């Protein structure tokens, strides 16, 4: 890289370059023309037999016959702008977020590939193992990343969460990208493959690992509200609940969309949806290595909603403003290696009468508490000591 800086009094040894016309190119080409770089070697790169941790994941564009790498955009510099050339590393599970700036959002929404979901999965396949491009046309691995030891990548899936945004002039948008890996699990014949999240322990939960929940048979991470820089509730980002760590979050939620409906029921549904998230939690994984198909490995979450009627207020609506997630757990198994397991959980909503015409924002709070219910046994006594009473000369 090089930089030419003009009109700087401290760098007066630079000269103003002359204007070059199209007719002058031939003259300058004869005087200064030469190769500016050497042609790259045509020798194909060598590939290992399987992916190693940190290796770039290879993808292949069938229509253009191009071998490339799977990208995970990340933030660049202090501004946090998106750098799309950031490669994704094998077994390097991580989440990244970055900001994109648009001069014309309406036009960019149609033409910018960063806003087109198809650009993240369409027209390419992920290589099962890093092999040469002469045989990749037979590899049709469908794009979330399941692997099996040195046998390589078994399957890849992609999920999108989209939202409507408005604005015609200068606008900015924050995007979030997540890449995670899981180990292949045996599947019973005739059953569809379950959606498997990374383990949160094996088998017991590890402190700090995400809590696993199930909603309509699909596994997710339990999450709670997250605030933006101005204190408003984020529409896209949520805090992941981590095992054993008490949490408390708060933010302000705008009620403009719900107030347009003009009834109490729509406002209640909007607040319940904001507190519980896009996926309503139904069951909680007892251990950190459970699969969605293991019914005995899940416990039903008890949910206590608000009363519909407000007390002593004819124009009020009883709405949830606080969600307290209470989780009971205990250590089970051997004393030498106890395993943390979930005993039960409850979603407890606390409500407040809201005057429909007096406010446009509502403060919401979420509290997560973990209670250790381990019943430890009595401390073991020392080994019994023998009191021998034998003759002194018994060995003679």
LUMMARKOL-872757 format. One line per 5 residues: number of its first residue (from 1); for each residue x, y, z of C-alpha. Coordinates in steps of 0.2 Angstrom, whole numbers. Each point is the difference from the previous one (the first is absolute). Layout:
# LUMMARKOL-872757
NUM> X:Y:Z; ...
***
This chain:
# LUMMARKOL-872757
1> 0:0:0; 6:18:-3; -8:17:2; 3:16:-10; -4:16:10
6> -1:16:-9; -1:19:6; 10:-3:16; 12:14:4; 11:-12:11
11> 2:-12:-15; 5:13:-13; 11:-12:-10; -15:-7:-9; -4:6:-17
16> -17:3:-7; -3:-14:-12; -5:6:-18; -17:-4:-8; 1:-15:-11
21> -11:-1:-15; -5:-16:-9; 11:4:-15; 15:2:12; 0:-18:6
26> 9:-7:-15; 14:12:3; 2:-3:18; -2:-19:-2; 15:-1:-12
31> 11:10:13; -6:-7:16; -10:-16:-5; 6:-16:8; -8:-14:10
36> -5:6:18; -2:-18:7; 5:-18:-4; -14:-12:-5; -5:-11:14
41> 5:-18:-1; -12:-12:-8; 5:-14:13; -16:-5:9; 2:2:19
46> 2:-16:11; -15:-4:11; 1:-11:16; -11:-15:2; -11:7:12
51> -4:17:9; 10:5:14; -6:13:14; 2:17:-7; 1:-5:-18
56> -11:11:-12; -15:-10:-6; 0:-2:-19; -15:3:-11; -3:-2:-18
61> -10:10:-13; -7:-12:-13; -5:12:-12; 16:9:-1; 12:-14:5
66> 8:10:13; 8:-7:16; -2:12:15; -2:1:19; -15:2:11
71> -1:18:6; -6:6:17; -1:19:-1; 7:9:15; 3:18:7
76> 16:9:-6; 8:14:9; -8:12:13; -15:4:-11; -5:-18:0
81> -4:0:-19; -3:-17:-8; 15:-9:-7; -7:-13:-12; 17:-9:-4
86> 1:-7:18; 2:-20:-2; -9:-12:11; 11:-12:9; -3:-18:3
91> -6:-4:18; 1:18:4; -17:4:6; -3:18:3; -13:14:-3
96> 5:17:-9; -10:16:-2; 4:15:-11; -8:15:-7; -4:4:-19
101> -3:18:-6; -12:4:-14; -2:16:-10; -16:-6:-8; -8:-14:10
106> -14:-3:-12; 12:-3:-14; 12:-10:10; -14:-11:6; -2:-7:-18
111> 18:1:-6; 12:-3:15; 4:-18:2; 3:3:18; -19:2:3
116> -4:-15:-12; -2:-16:10; 3:-10:-15; 18:6:-1; 5:-9:16
121> -5:-17:-6; -5:0:-19; 10:-7:-14; 14:-8:10; 3:-16:10
126> 11:-3:15; 14:-13:-2; -1:-14:11; 19:-1:1; 13:11:-8
131> 3:-8:-16; 6:6:-17; -13:9:-11; 1:-14:-14; -12:-11:10
136> -11:13:9; -14:-1:-12; -5:-17:7; -2:7:17; -17:7:4
141> 0:4:18; -15:11:5; 4:16:9; 3:2:34; 15:-10:2
146> -1:-19:4; 16:-9:0; 6:-18:4; 18:-1:6; 12:-2:-15
151> -14:-4:-12; -3:18:-2; -16:11:-1; -16:-10:-1; -13:13:-3
156> -2:19:0; -15:10:4; -4:19:0; -13:10:9; -6:18:-2
161> -9:12:11; -6:15:-10; -9:16:4; -8:14:-9; 10:17:0
166> -5:16:-7; 9:16:-6; 5:6:-17; 15:12:3; 15:-4:10
171> -3:-15:12; 11:-13:9; -4:-18:5; 9:-12:12; 1:-18:-6
176> 5:-15:11; 8:-16:-6; 2:-16:10; 9:-16:-4; 0:-15:11
181> 5:-19:-2; -8:-16:7; 5:-18:0; -10:-12:-10; -12:-11:10
186> -8:-17:-5; -18:2:-7; -13:-14:1; -6:-6:-17; -15:8:-6
191> 1:16:11; 5:17:-6; 17:7:6; -2:11:15; 6:18:1
196> 15:-2:12; 8:15:9; 18:-1:7; 1:-9:17; -2:10:16
201> 8:-14:10; 2:-19:-1; -11:-5:8; -2:13:14; 0:19:-4
206> 16:10:1; -1:16:9; -1:14:-14; -7:-11:-13; -16:5:-9
211> -16:-7:6; -9:-12:-12; -19:2:-3; -12:-8:-12; -14:9:-9
216> -12:-11:-11; 14:-13:-1; 14:12:-6; 15:3:12; 5:18:4
221> 11:9:13; -10:9:14; 1:18:-3; -6:16:9; -2:19:-5
226> 15:10:-5; 1:19:0; 7:11:-14; 11:15:4; -15:12:3
231> -8:-12:12; -13:-7:-12; -4:-18:-2; 10:-8:-15; -11:-8:-13
236> 14:-11:-6; 13:-4:14; -4:-9:16; 11:-6:15; 3:-19:1
241> -4:-7:17; 15:-9:7; -1:-14:12; 3:5:18; 2:19:-3
246> -14:11:7; -5:14:-12; -10:16:0; -4:10:-15; -11:15:-4
251> -5:11:-15; -14:11:-6; -12:-8:-13; -10:11:-12; -19:-3:-1
256> -3:9:-16; -4:-15:-11; -11:-8:14; -9:17:4; -6:1:-18
261> -11:-15:3; -8:9:14; -4:-15:11; 7:-8:16; 3:-17:-8
266> 11:6:-13; 11:9:12; 1:-15:12; 5:-11:-15; 14:13:-5
271> 7:0:18; 0:-19:2; 8:-2:-17; 14:12:5; 3:-8:17
276> 1:-18:-6; 8:3:-17; -4:-7:-18; 0:-18:6; -12:-3:15
281> 9:-11:13; -10:-16:3; 13:-13:7; 17:2:8; 14:-13:-2
286> 4:-9:16; 18:-3:-5; 12:9:-12; 2:-14:-13; -19:-4:-3
291> -7:-2:-18; -17:6:-5; -6:-18:-2; 4:-5:18; -17:3:9
296> 7:-6:17; 13:14:-2; -12:15:1; -10:8:13; -15:11:-3
301> 2:18:4; -14:6:12; -8:17:-7; -10:11:11; -8:14:-10
306> -8:16:6; -18:3:4; -10:8:-14; -10:12:10; 7:15:8
311> -5:5:18; -10:16:3; 4:7:-17; -13:0:-14; 12:7:-14
316> 15:-11:5; 8:-15:-7; 9:-13:11; 17:-2:-9; 16:-10:4
321> 14:11:4; 12:-13:9; 5:-17:-4; 8:-10:14; 8:-17:-6
326> 2:-11:15; 11:-15:-3; 3:-14:13; 15:-12:-3; 11:-12:10
331> 15:-10:-1; -2:-19:-2; 11:-15:-2; 16:-4:8; 8:11:13
336> 17:-1:-10; -9:7:-16; -17:7:3; -10:6:-15; -12:15:0
341> -18:-3:-5; -15:10:-2; -14:-5:12; -14:13:-6; -3:17:-6
346> -14:13:0; -3:16:-10; -9:12:13; -7:16:-8; -3:15:11
351> -13:12:-6; -5:18:1; -16:9:-5; 4:11:-15; -11:15:-5
356> -2:-2:-19; 1:18:-4; 13:7:12; 16:-8:-6; 9:-6:-16
361> 14:-10:8; 1:-13:14; 15:-4:10; 3:-19:0; 11:-10:12
366> 6:-18:-1; 8:-9:15; 8:-18:-1; 4:-9:16; 8:-17:3
371> -3:-9:17; 11:-14:5; -11:-14:7; 14:-13:3; -2:-11:15
376> 17:-5:5; 2:-16:10; 9:0:17; 18:1:0; 8:-17:-1
381> 8:-6:16; 18:-6:1; 5:-18:-3; -2:-11:16; 16:-3:9
386> 4:-18:6; 6:-2:18; 10:-16:0; 3:-9:16; 13:-14:-4
391> 14:-8:9; 17:9:-2; 8:-16:-7; -14:-6:-11; 12:-1:-15
396> 13:-11:8
***
